Amino acid sequence: MQKISPCLWFDDNCEEAVNFYTSVFPNSRIDSIQRYPDGMQEGPMKGMDGKILTAVFELDGLAFQALDGGPMFKMNPSVSFMVNFDPSRDPEAAAHLDALWEKLAEGGTALMALGEYPFSKRYGWIQDRFGVSWQFILTDPEGEPRQSVIPSLLFVGDVCGKAEEALNHYVSIFKDSRMGTVAKYPAGMEPDKEGTAMFAEAMLAGQWIVAMDSAHTHEFSFSEAVSFSVECADQAEVDYFWKKLTDGGSESMCGWLKDKYGVSWQVVPKRLGELMLDPDKEKVARVTAALMEMRKFDIAALERAAAGEA
């Protein structure tokens, strides 16, 4: 079971985006869609009736979540997704890379043109028409295999130079975690500072994540538009991850927080997902109303809301 799932924030086009991604990525599927209940007439979710509260889907082995959250946050390249094409596992890897690039390029913007680079014979970075950023790379088949789709964090501005530190911090929090390759900038690559992370990777709870520093001028930073949802077995896990990830960071509503690097997380009990899939719409509406008032999730309070207790 995947412990950490990237979550994408859309403005009213979540369903279109999820249907598109699962139609173009191999080995992909939609697992579930939960919608806002009818009667959302008050508060920040006013008018969201019927839109997507949570979509759970899989792209070539990596589980994602997505939601319609409104126009508050816009996706940017601070979090992208590296898509690995391994010739040792797929003799047609280069052709498959080009074909998927072409589909995502329609209506999108190339951030780094698809072509040959010193680190790969075939690489490109694109922001698709929904705002999600992807890095396509023809991988070196030598070394330990990696998952096909890997989240990638770009540390810029005030947190530039902290990519390796951040990965070590996350490794200390999650079980079944370790650092992987760390490649550092050499001298003479200004404005990037010698010794900062040109590329770093870590396994967190059994899945890989990538981080990089960039001292160049960027008009973006980490935001809630891409967050990472941590599924918790019980209240003890909720309390543990909430405490660890808010240390030096800040709390938000509905299980959301920002860590000390500005990366957004959601600490979510597995039980909440079960309650939200209940066929009783009135029960789901009560649970939704209760969770909208919470910062850290309280499983017992959610259970009382589901039961209709004060």
Backbone hydrogen bonds, N-H to C=O, Kabsch-Sander energy under -0.5 kcal/mol:
donor,donor_aa,acceptor,acceptor_aa,energy
5,S,229,S,-2.5
7,C,227,S,-3.0
8,L,65,Q,-2.2
9,W,225,A,-2.6
10,F,8,L,-0.6
10,F,67,L,-2.9
12,D,10,F,-0.7
17,A,13,N,-2.3
18,V,14,C,-2.9
19,N,15,E,-2.3
20,F,16,E,-2.0
21,Y,17,A,-2.8
22,T,18,V,-2.3
23,S,19,N,-0.7
23,S,20,F,-0.8
24,V,20,F,-1.2
24,V,21,Y,-0.6
25,F,21,Y,-2.4
29,R,58,E,-1.7
31,D,29,R,-0.5
31,D,56,V,-2.5
32,S,56,V,-1.7
34,Q,54,T,-3.2
36,Y,51,K,-2.8
41,Q,39,G,-1.9
46,K,43,G,-1.6
47,G,40,M,-2.9
48,M,45,M,-2.0
50,G,36,Y,-2.0
51,K,48,M,-2.5
53,L,34,Q,-2.4
53,L,51,K,-0.5
54,T,34,Q,-1.9
55,A,66,A,-2.6
56,V,32,S,-2.8
57,F,55,A,-0.5
57,F,64,F,-2.0
58,E,29,R,-2.9
59,L,62,L,-2.5
60,D,26,P,-0.9
60,D,58,E,-0.5
61,G,27,N,-0.8
62,L,59,L,-1.9
63,A,61,G,-0.5
64,F,57,F,-3.6
65,Q,6,P,-2.5
66,A,55,A,-1.5
67,L,8,L,-2.0
68,D,52,I,-2.9
69,G,10,F,-3.0
69,G,67,L,-0.7
70,G,10,F,-1.0
73,F,70,G,-0.5
79,V,76,N,-1.2
80,S,152,S,-2.5
81,F,133,S,-1.5
82,M,150,I,-3.2
83,V,135,Q,-3.9
84,N,82,M,-0.7
84,N,148,S,-3.2
85,F,137,I,-2.3
86,D,84,N,-0.5
89,R,86,D,-1.3
90,D,86,D,-1.9
93,A,90,D,-2.0
96,H,92,E,-2.5
97,L,93,A,-2.5
98,D,94,A,-2.2
99,A,95,A,-2.1
100,L,96,H,-2.2
101,W,97,L,-2.5
102,E,98,D,-2.2
103,K,99,A,-1.4
104,L,100,L,-2.3
105,A,101,W,-2.1
106,E,102,E,-0.7
106,E,103,K,-0.5
107,G,105,A,-0.5
108,G,105,A,-2.2
109,T,127,Q,-2.9
111,L,109,T,-0.5
111,L,125,W,-2.9
112,M,125,W,-2.2
115,G,123,Y,-2.5
117,Y,120,S,-3.2
120,S,117,Y,-1.2
123,Y,115,G,-2.4
124,G,136,F,-2.0
125,W,112,M,-2.3
126,I,134,W,-2.8
127,Q,109,T,-2.9
128,D,126,I,-0.6
128,D,132,V,-2.9
131,G,128,D,-1.9
133,S,79,V,-0.5
134,W,126,I,-3.2
135,Q,81,F,-2.4
136,F,124,G,-3.1
136,F,134,W,-0.5
137,I,83,V,-2.2
138,L,122,R,-2.5
139,T,85,F,-1.8
139,T,137,I,-0.9
150,I,82,M,-2.7
152,S,80,S,-2.9
153,L,210,V,-2.8
154,L,78,S,-3.0
155,F,153,L,-0.6
155,F,212,M,-3.5
156,V,154,L,-0.7
159,V,156,V,-1.8
160,C,157,G,-1.5
162,K,159,V,-1.9
166,A,162,K,-2.7
167,L,163,A,-2.1
168,N,164,E,-2.3
169,H,165,E,-2.1
170,Y,166,A,-2.5
171,V,167,L,-2.6
172,S,168,N,-1.6
173,I,169,H,-0.7
173,I,170,Y,-0.9
174,F,170,Y,-2.2
178,R,203,M,-1.9
180,G,201,E,-3.0
183,A,199,F,-3.6
185,Y,196,T,-2.6
189,M,186,P,-0.7
192,D,189,M,-1.6
195,G,185,Y,-2.5
196,T,193,K,-2.1
198,M,183,A,-2.0
198,M,196,T,-0.7
199,F,183,A,-2.1
200,A,211,A,-1.9
201,E,181,T,-1.8
202,A,209,I,-2.4
203,M,178,R,-3.2
204,L,202,A,-0.6
204,L,207,Q,-3.6
205,A,175,K,-0.7
205,A,203,M,-0.5
206,G,176,D,-1.9
207,Q,204,L,-1.7
209,I,202,A,-2.4
210,V,151,P,-2.6
211,A,200,A,-2.9
212,M,153,L,-2.3
213,D,197,A,-3.2
214,S,155,F,-2.3
226,V,223,S,-1.2
227,S,7,C,-2.2
228,F,264,S,-1.4
229,S,5,S,-3.2
230,V,266,Q,-3.7
231,E,3,K,-2.2
231,E,229,S,-0.6
232,C,268,V,-2.8
238,V,234,D,-2.0
239,D,235,Q,-2.9
240,Y,236,A,-2.2
241,F,237,E,-2.7
242,W,238,V,-2.3
243,K,239,D,-2.2
244,K,240,Y,-2.5
245,L,241,F,-2.6
246,T,242,W,-1.8
247,D,243,K,-0.7
248,G,246,T,-0.5
249,G,246,T,-2.4
250,S,258,K,-2.7
252,S,256,W,-2.1
254,C,294,M,-3.4
255,G,295,R,-2.3
256,W,253,M,-1.5
257,L,265,W,-2.1
258,K,250,S,-2.8
259,D,263,V,-2.6
262,G,259,D,-2.0
264,S,226,V,-0.5
265,W,257,L,-2.5
266,Q,228,F,-2.5
267,V,255,G,-2.5
268,V,230,V,-2.5
268,V,266,Q,-0.7
270,K,232,C,-3.2
272,L,269,P,-1.1
273,G,269,P,-0.9
274,E,270,K,-1.4
275,L,271,R,-2.4
276,M,272,L,-2.4
277,L,273,G,-0.9
277,L,274,E,-0.5
278,D,275,L,-1.3
281,K,279,P,-0.9
284,V,280,D,-2.1
285,A,281,K,-2.3
286,R,282,E,-2.0
287,V,283,K,-2.4
288,T,284,V,-2.7
289,A,285,A,-2.3
290,A,286,R,-2.1
291,L,287,V,-2.7
292,M,288,T,-1.7
293,E,290,A,-1.3
294,M,291,L,-1.2
295,R,296,K,-0.5
299,I,297,F,-0.6
302,L,298,D,-2.0
303,E,299,I,-2.4
304,R,300,A,-2.1
305,A,301,A,-2.1
306,A,302,L,-2.4
307,A,303,E,-1.9
308,G,304,R,-0.6
308,G,305,A,-1.0
309,E,304,R,-2.8
